[in-house]
Amino acid sequence: MPHHRRFQITWFVSWNPCLPCVVKVTKFLAEHPNVTLTISAARLYYYQDREWRRVLRRLHKAGARVKIMDYKDFAHCWENFVYNEGQQFMPWYKFDDNYASLHRTLKEILRNPMEAMYPHVFYFHFKNLLKACGRNESWLCFTVDVTEHHPPVSWKRGVFRNPVDPETHCHAERCFLSWFCDDILSPNTNYQVTWYTSWSPCPECAREVAEFLARHSNVKLTIFTARLYHFWNTDYQEGLCSLSQEGASVKIMSYKDFVSCWKNFVYSDDEPFKPWKGLKTNFRLLKTMLREILQ
């Protein structure tokens, strides 16, 4: 496996991996940041048990995408891995019901924010490259402060990423809003929310976040982004402007912000943050681009 090439590995498994296998898989992913792993599971193994739920979250934190096999996945497996003698795949009784139930269960298991991410995940996804090919996932680190106290009290923090099933179109920003509205938000409390994102929001997410801010004057949002997503596209530019118009402060992550993320959202084992070549130059270029967009 040459390190200069990118690999997408896809597994179709009858059961999600056990703990010993997950330990080896996460170690492998940490050693090979050029590998992206998707695990499509037909069933969830002992998902009622807390330890097995942690196993799924551990895979998720390591950067693996875990999803439930849908009809398309089963048909793909049937066509590519079965001596089917020309027969078409036939779904079984309650196939759709079982999929929907398992999909909801997995989504709930992975719904809560992660505590932190591994160093290789942070370096790969947050590097502020001007051309970041292959980095299709969005990661969002957040803090929620209650501002009624002096000084403000840091209440919650965590990490969201694009969900396990990309077909839901629920990006990290929407994952945060869903969790925040269901578990945290109170109309009688004032909040300062700070995001550190690997990509700036897409137009749909920007519009949804702007509408949320318009409805909740007790929430102030600051967004530090490592990179600008499709910054040349007018729809994406308008999305950023809509956020700014609703009071969100949108900024480019500086060296200081990367250090802050490293300290607060990475399992660093007390290792210092190591800046990459071009970090400060790219910051200045991206800052200029964002200023021109918001003007």
N, C-alpha and C positions, 0 to 999 in steps of 0.2 A: 504493500500500500504506500505509494509515494506520497510524501507530505504536501507536495505542491498541487495535488489534484483533490477535487471535492467528490465525496461519495454520498449517495443517498441509499441507505439500506432499509428495506421494508420486510418486516416479519408478519406472517399470518399464523397465529398460534391458537391452539384449542383452549388453553388456559393462560392467564397472565403469569409472568415469571415469579418464582418463589424468591425468598430473601437471599439465599446464597448466590443465585444467578444474578439477581439485581446488583449485588456487591461487585461481581465481576463485570457486569455491563457498565455500571457507572464508572468503574476504574478505567475500562477501555475507552469510554467517551471522553474522560478527562485527559487521557493520553493521546487522543486523536481528535482534536477540535475540527479537523477537516471532514469528519463523518457526522451525518445527520441520520438518526434512527427513528423510524416509525414502527410502532407495534400495534397491529390490529388484532384484538383478542375476541374469540367467539364467546368466551365466558369469563367471569370474574371469580377468582379462586378465594374462597373464605372471606368475601368482602365485608361480612358482618363483623369480623374480628378487627380490633383496632390496629394490631400489628400489621395485618395484611393491607389495611388502608394506608398505613405509613409506607409500606413497600411501594405502592402505586405513586404516592407523593414523592418518594425518593427518586424514582425514575423520572418523574416530571421535573423535579428540581435539577436533575443532571442534564436536562435538555432533550430527553427523548419525548417523542410525541406518542401518547397512548390513546387509542380509540377503540370503540366497539365495531366489530365487523358488521357492515350493512349488506344489503342485497348485492350491490356492485362488487364488494370484496369477496363474498362467497362465490359469485359467478366467475370472478377472476381466478380464484383458487381452483374452481372446478375445471376451468378451461386450460389452466397451465400446470396443475399438479395432480390431476386425476386421470386414470385410464378410463375415460368416459365413453369410449366407443361411439362417439358422435352424438350422444344423448345430451340434451340441455339440462342445466341445473334446475331443479324443482324445489322451491322452498317448502318447508314442512309446516305442520299445523301450528298456529300462533307465532309464526316467524316474525311478523311485524310487531306484535305485542311484546314479544321477548326482547327484540332489539330496542324498542322504545323504553322499556323498563331498565335494561342494562345501560343504555345511553344516559338516562336520567341519573342512575345510581353513580356512574363514573363521573359525570359532570358535577354531582354534589360532592363526591369525595375530593375532587381537585378544585372545587369552587373557592375554598378559602385561600387567602394569599399565602405564598411561601414565606418562610422566615428570611431566607437569603438565597444567593446563587453561588455556584462554584467559580473559582477564579477563571478557568478556561472559558466558561460561558460568558462571564463579564467581558473579558478581553476580546472575545470574538464578536459579540453582539453590540458592544458599546464603543468600539473603535470608531472615531469620528472621520472615517474615510469619505472623500468626496464621491467616489464610486465604490459602493459596497455591494458588489454582486454576490448572490448566494445567501445574503442575510435577509431572508424573507419573513422571519419572525419578529414580532415587536415585544420588547420587554419594558415593564413599567415598575420602577421602584417608587414607593410613596411614603410620606409621613402625614399624619393627621394631627394637628395641634388644636387644642381648645383655647380660644383667644380671650375668654373672660378672665383668665388668671393673669397675674402680672409677676414675673414674665409668663408668656404662654406655656401651657403644659403639653409636652409631646405625649400624645395619647396612644396612637396606633402607628405601626409601620409594617411594611412587608413588600412583597414582590408579586406582580402578576405578569403573565406572558400570554401570547395568543393561545386560545383554548385547544383542547385535544382534537376537536373536530373542526377543520377549517371551513366546512360547508355551512356551519352555523353563522359565519360572518360576524362572530362576536369577538372583536379585537380586545386587546388588553385594557383599553380605555373603558369599553363597555363592561368588561368583567369587574373593573373597579367600581363603576357606578352601580351595578347590580348589587355587589357586596355592600357598598357604602349605604345605599338607600335601604336595604333590607336589615342590616345589622347595626348601623351606627347612627344614621341621620336622625336628629331631633330638631323640631322647629324652634325650640327654645334655647338652642345652643349655637354659638358662633364658632365657625371652623376656619382654620387656615390649612388648606391642602396643598402639598408640594409634590410634584411628580418629577422624576428623572427618567426619561424615555430614550430608548435606543433609536426610535424613529419618531418624527413629528406625526400627528394624527392624520388619518385619511379624511376626505371630505365628509363622509357619513358620520364618522366618530366626532369630528370637529363640530358638526352641526348638532349632534345629540348632546355633546358636552355644553355647547353654547346655550341650547335650550334649557338644560338642567340649571345652569348658572342664572339664567333669566328667571326661573321659577323659584330659586333659593338664594335670596339676597344675603342669607346668613353664612354662605359658603364662599370663601375667597380661594382662588386657584392660581398657583404659579407652576409653570411648566418649563423645565430645563430639558432640552432635547439634544442628543448627541449628533443627530443628522437630520436633514430636511428631506422628507419623502416626496419624490416627484416635484421638486421645487419649481420646475419650469412649467408645470401644468396649472392653468388658470383655476381649475376647480380646487386644487390643493391650496393654492394661494388664497382663494376666497374663504376656504375653510379656516385657515390661520387668522385671517382678518376678522371673521365672525367671532372667533374666540376672543380676540383682542377687544372687539367692540362690546362684548358682554363682560368685560372687566378682567379677563384672564391675563396674566403676565406671561408672555412667551419669550423664552431666552434660549441661547445656545450654551451648552455645557462648556465651562472653562476647565482649566487644569484643577482649580480649587474644587469644582463640583465633582469631577471624576474622583478626586481623593476622598471627598465626603461620601460618595457612593461606595467606594472601596471599603471604607471603614465601617459603614453602617449596613451594607446589604450584601457583603461577600464573605464567604467562609475563608478568610485570608490566613488563618493560623499565625497572626501577627506579622506576616510578611508585608513589607511596604509596597505601595502602589508603584508600578514601573511604567512610566509614560512611554509611548511609542513615538517613533520618528514622525514628525509632521503634526503632532497634536496641536501645538500653539498656532502654527501657520494655518491649519485647517479651521481652527476655531475662529481666527480673524476673518477668513474668507466666508465661512458660514454665517458669522455675525453680520457681515456686510449684506449678504443675500437676504437674510431675514429682515434687516432694517428696511431694505428696498421693498420687500413684499408688504410689510406692515404700513409703509408710507402711502 
